[in-house]
Amino acid sequence: MKRKLFSVVFSAFLAAFITVSCKKEKPLTGESNDVATAKDGAQFTVDTLNSKVEWKGYKIFKSENTGHFGTIKFESGDVTVKDAKLQSGKFVADMTSLTSEDLKNDQGQLEKLNGHLKSGDFFEVEKFPTASFEITKITPSSEGDYNTVLDGNLTIKGITKPIQFKANVSVKEGVVSIATEPKDISREEFGVQFQSPVENGVIKDEITIQINVKALEKK
């Protein structure tokens, strides 16, 4: 009788333990991270005329003289601030605005390169007109030249990957400024897998991007 009672009690305890453990376990969320949110902070809107993504691409060897560089404008974006500190943010880039700056004095070559970068060989902007970065975690930093570490989800061509930027963040007089450190990303991880013919020089996998955002407080 005692053994039977012990068996019943132990079985009930085991079932309860498994139930509680299952409730506590977080489901896998793939490679992206959960988004940082702030419920009661002040809202700011990205000033799209004074914000941009700067990019650099490289041929053969990664250097300043063997590639192209340019900009991408923002379509929209917003950030939340509480107690003069950044709480959350999401930025949407207009991929149709992608352009090269180093060829701006050669209209023919500029149009040729821009058209190629926007084609299916590269960013396929007709199908994927926007890219985005959404902040998932904000960590103050006192090391180096940057005062903040931003973790987030970067989405290009419908593919989302976690990424971390060092950044300088400023909240002052109704303006939020965010300037990230230049960061190398793998274009192939985002489905940009074009390889040029050997005679034109090998295109490197790395693209360097830098985000510069100015956001104004909503009135």
N, C-alpha and C positions, 0 to 999 in steps of 0.2 A: 504493500500500500504506500509506503514512504517513497519507494523508488518511482512508482507511478505518479505520485504528487510532484516529486522533484522534476520528473520528465515534463509534465504539463507546465510547471512554472518556468523551467528553463526554455521551453519552446516559445512561451509567450514573451519572455525577455528578449530572446533572439529576434523574434519577429518585430518587436518594438524598436530594437537597436537598428535593424536593417532599414525600417521605415524612416527613422530620424536621419540616418546617414544618407539615404537617398535624397531626402529633402534638402540637406545641406550642400550636397555636391552640385557644383555649377556645371551646366552643360558646356560642351566644347563649342567655341564660336568661330572655328576656322582660324585664319591668319590675322584677321582684323581685330581691333580692340574695341571695347565698349566706349561709347561717346561720353565725354565730360559734359555735365549739365549744371546749370545754375538757375534756380527757380525764381529768385527775387532780386537779381542784379539789374543794373542799368544796361539798357540795350544800345548798341552802337552799330552803324551801318557802314560798310566799306565804301570809301570814296573811290569809285572805279576810275576816275580821271587821274588820280594820283597814287594808284597802286598797280603793281605789275609783278609778273614772274620773269626773272632773267634766266636764260638758258645758254649752255655752251655744248657743242658737239665736236667730236674729234675724229680725225682721219689718221691712220697708220699708228703714230705714237701720240699719246696724250700730251699735248703742249699747246701753248697759246697761239702758235703760228701754223697749225695744221688742222684747222677746222673752221667752224662758223659760230657766231653768237647772235643772240637776239632777245626778243621779248614776247610775252603773251599777256594780254589784258585780262582783267577780271570782269566777269559778267555780273556777279553779285557776291554778297558775303555779309556776315554779321558776327559780332562778338558780344559777350556779356562780361560786365565788370562789377565787382562788389568790393567795397572798402578799398577802392583804388587799386585793385588787383584783378588781373585777367582771370576769368572763370571758365570760359568756353569760347568756341569759335568755329565757323565753317566758311570756307572760301571756294567760290566756283569760278574757274578760269574759262574764258571764251577761246576755245582752240581755233576758231576761225580767224582770230586776230594774230595768230602766230606769224612772226616775221623775223627776217634776218636783219641785223643792224650793220654788220660789216660789209654788206653789199648794197647799202642804201644809195650809194652814188653810181650804181650800175643797174639801171632799171631792168634791163633784159635778163641779166643773171639773177637779180633779186626775184623777179616773177617766176623764173624757172625753178629756183631753189624752193621758194615758198610753195609753189604748186606741187613739187615733189614731196615735201614734208607733210603736206595736207592730204596726199593721196593714200591709197591703200597700201603702198609700200611702207609708209611710216604711221602717221597718226589717224588716218582715215576719218577726217573731221566731218565728212558728210554724214557718216553713221554715228560718230561719237563727237558731237560738237562741243562738249564740255569735259573738263577734268575737275577734280576737287580735292581739297585737303580739309579734313575735319579733326579737330583737336580732341584727344581722348584723355590726356593727362598733362598737367602743368606743374613743373617743379622748379622752384627758385634755385639759382646756382651762383656761387661766389668764386668759381674757378675760371680762369682764362678771361677772354674778352667779352663773354656773353653772360647776361644775368638770368637767363631762363632756359630750361630744357622743355621742348614741346614734343610730346608723343602724339601720334595721330594716325589716321588712315588716309593714304594717298590713293586716289582712283584715277586711272588713265585707261582709255579704251575699254571701259567697263570692268577692269580688273582692279581689285582693291588689295593693297599691301600695307602692313604697318611700317611706319617710318619715324625716325627721331631727328629733330632739328635742334641745334643750339641757336638761341635767338636773343636779341636785345629787345625787350618789351618796355614801352613807356606809356604811362597813363597820366595825362596832364591836361587840365583845362578843357575838358570835353573832347579830347583827341586821344585815340589809341594808336600807337605806332609799333609795328612788328617788323623786324628785319632779321632774317635768318642767315646763318652761316652758309656759304656755298656747300652744296651737298651732292655727292655722286649717287646716281641711281642707275640700275641696270635697265636699259630700254627693253631688253628681251624678256624680262620678267613681266612687262606690261604688254606683251604681244607685238612689240615693234622689232621684227626680226629680219628686216631687209639687209642683205649683204651685197655691196657693190661689186662690179667686176674688178678683177685684180688690177687692170690697167688704170682704173680710176682711184685706186688706193683703198685699203681696207678701212671700213668705218668701225670705230671702237664701240663697244657695248655701252660704255659709260656715257651718261649725259649729266652735266652739272647744272643744278637748278638752285635758285635763290629767290625767296619770297619776300617781297616788300609791300607791306599793307599799311594804309592809313584809314582809320575808321572814325566816323563822327557820331557823337551822341545824338540819339533820336530825341527830338523836342516834343 
